[in-house]
Amino acid sequence: MARHRELYLRLVLFSATVALAGCETGPLVSGTFDRNYVVTGPIRLELANASGSVNITGSSNGKVHVRGEVRASGFGSESPQKRLEDTLANPPVEQRGDTIRIGKEISRVRNVSIDYTIQVPRDTEVSSSFASGAQTIRGVRGPVKAQAASGSIRVEKIEGYTQLTTASGSVSAADIGNDLRVSSGSGTVTVSNVRGDVSVNAIAGVIHVSHPGGRIEADAGSGEVDIQGAANDVKAHAASGRVSVQGNPGADSYWELKTLSGGVQLSVPASANLHLSAEAVSGEIRTDIPIVVEEQGKHSLRAHMGSGGGRVDVHTVSGEIRLSGTK
């Protein structure tokens, strides 16, 4: 959680630095610009934006196309029309070797908001920092690193390592070919079809993980943790909220499910092989499928299913623990 708070504070500072650049008050004028770049081999795309959204799509044509929809506003000695004309004539886009930089010199686009639509080769690495606005990134090799102070982040079909951070906004990640790390201050995190390991930290919000290919670490400060299709190691913790895990632990896997205030739902097939240790300090422990009880107290249970195997430890301070079956 200390690492998560550090990332959160970093985003807040970023937001404060560029907030004045992105505010929109007074008369509003708009226009568009287009830039095209021919590239060879892998490239790196770097973005920074004070206000506005971005949609990045990988393609196979070996070109970079940047379209910007610009809105200028505000009062003062420089009119919105002048700000718009200056931005369209000299948009914040540049190419240096195999790197495309977008959003350079954020301070000079005061009271200007830009929505970007960007096409890049599939063999592209992406690094983006946004103060306010939605980000969508799909169909690139990566790695991908995206952060936002306020705004949603959505990534799809990324081959490489992916790291997503938002202070306020939802996060969605699907079809990731490597490890995934997500940090969220406030918002729902939805993850599906990740081939590698998954690590999710959320200060406040719900965490959904489905069809993970590797290990899972999910930590929610205030909110629920819901994991579907787990087979490898699982660490699912919630300070205040429900923890629900469905899957079948492998022979050498370890599941650690903990919550301070909330129930724990564990769902496994009747054919599962596992060792179970459960403790509910002030709640009941219920089982809906056959288990072999080894030791049982008023608020504790040690048991196994089948021939044993994977180890499952469940703990809650205030809440019920329930073990149920799946097909």
Secondary structure, DSSP 8 states (H G I E B T S, - for coil): -HHHHHHHHHHHHHHHHHHHHH---S-EEEEEEEEEEE--S-EEEEEEESS--EEEEEESSSEEEEEEEEEEE--SSS-HHHHHHHHHHS-SEEEETTEEEES-SGGGGTTEEEEEEEEEESSEEEEEEEEES-EEEES--S-EEEEEEES-EEEEEE-S-EEEEESSS-EEEEEESS-EEEEEEES-EEEEEESS-EEEEEEES-EEEEEESS-EEEEEEES-EEEEEE-S-EEEEEEES-EEEEE---TT-EEEEEEEES-EEEEEETT--EEEEEEETTS-EEE-S--EEEEE-SSEEEEEETT--EEEEEEEEES-EEEEEE-
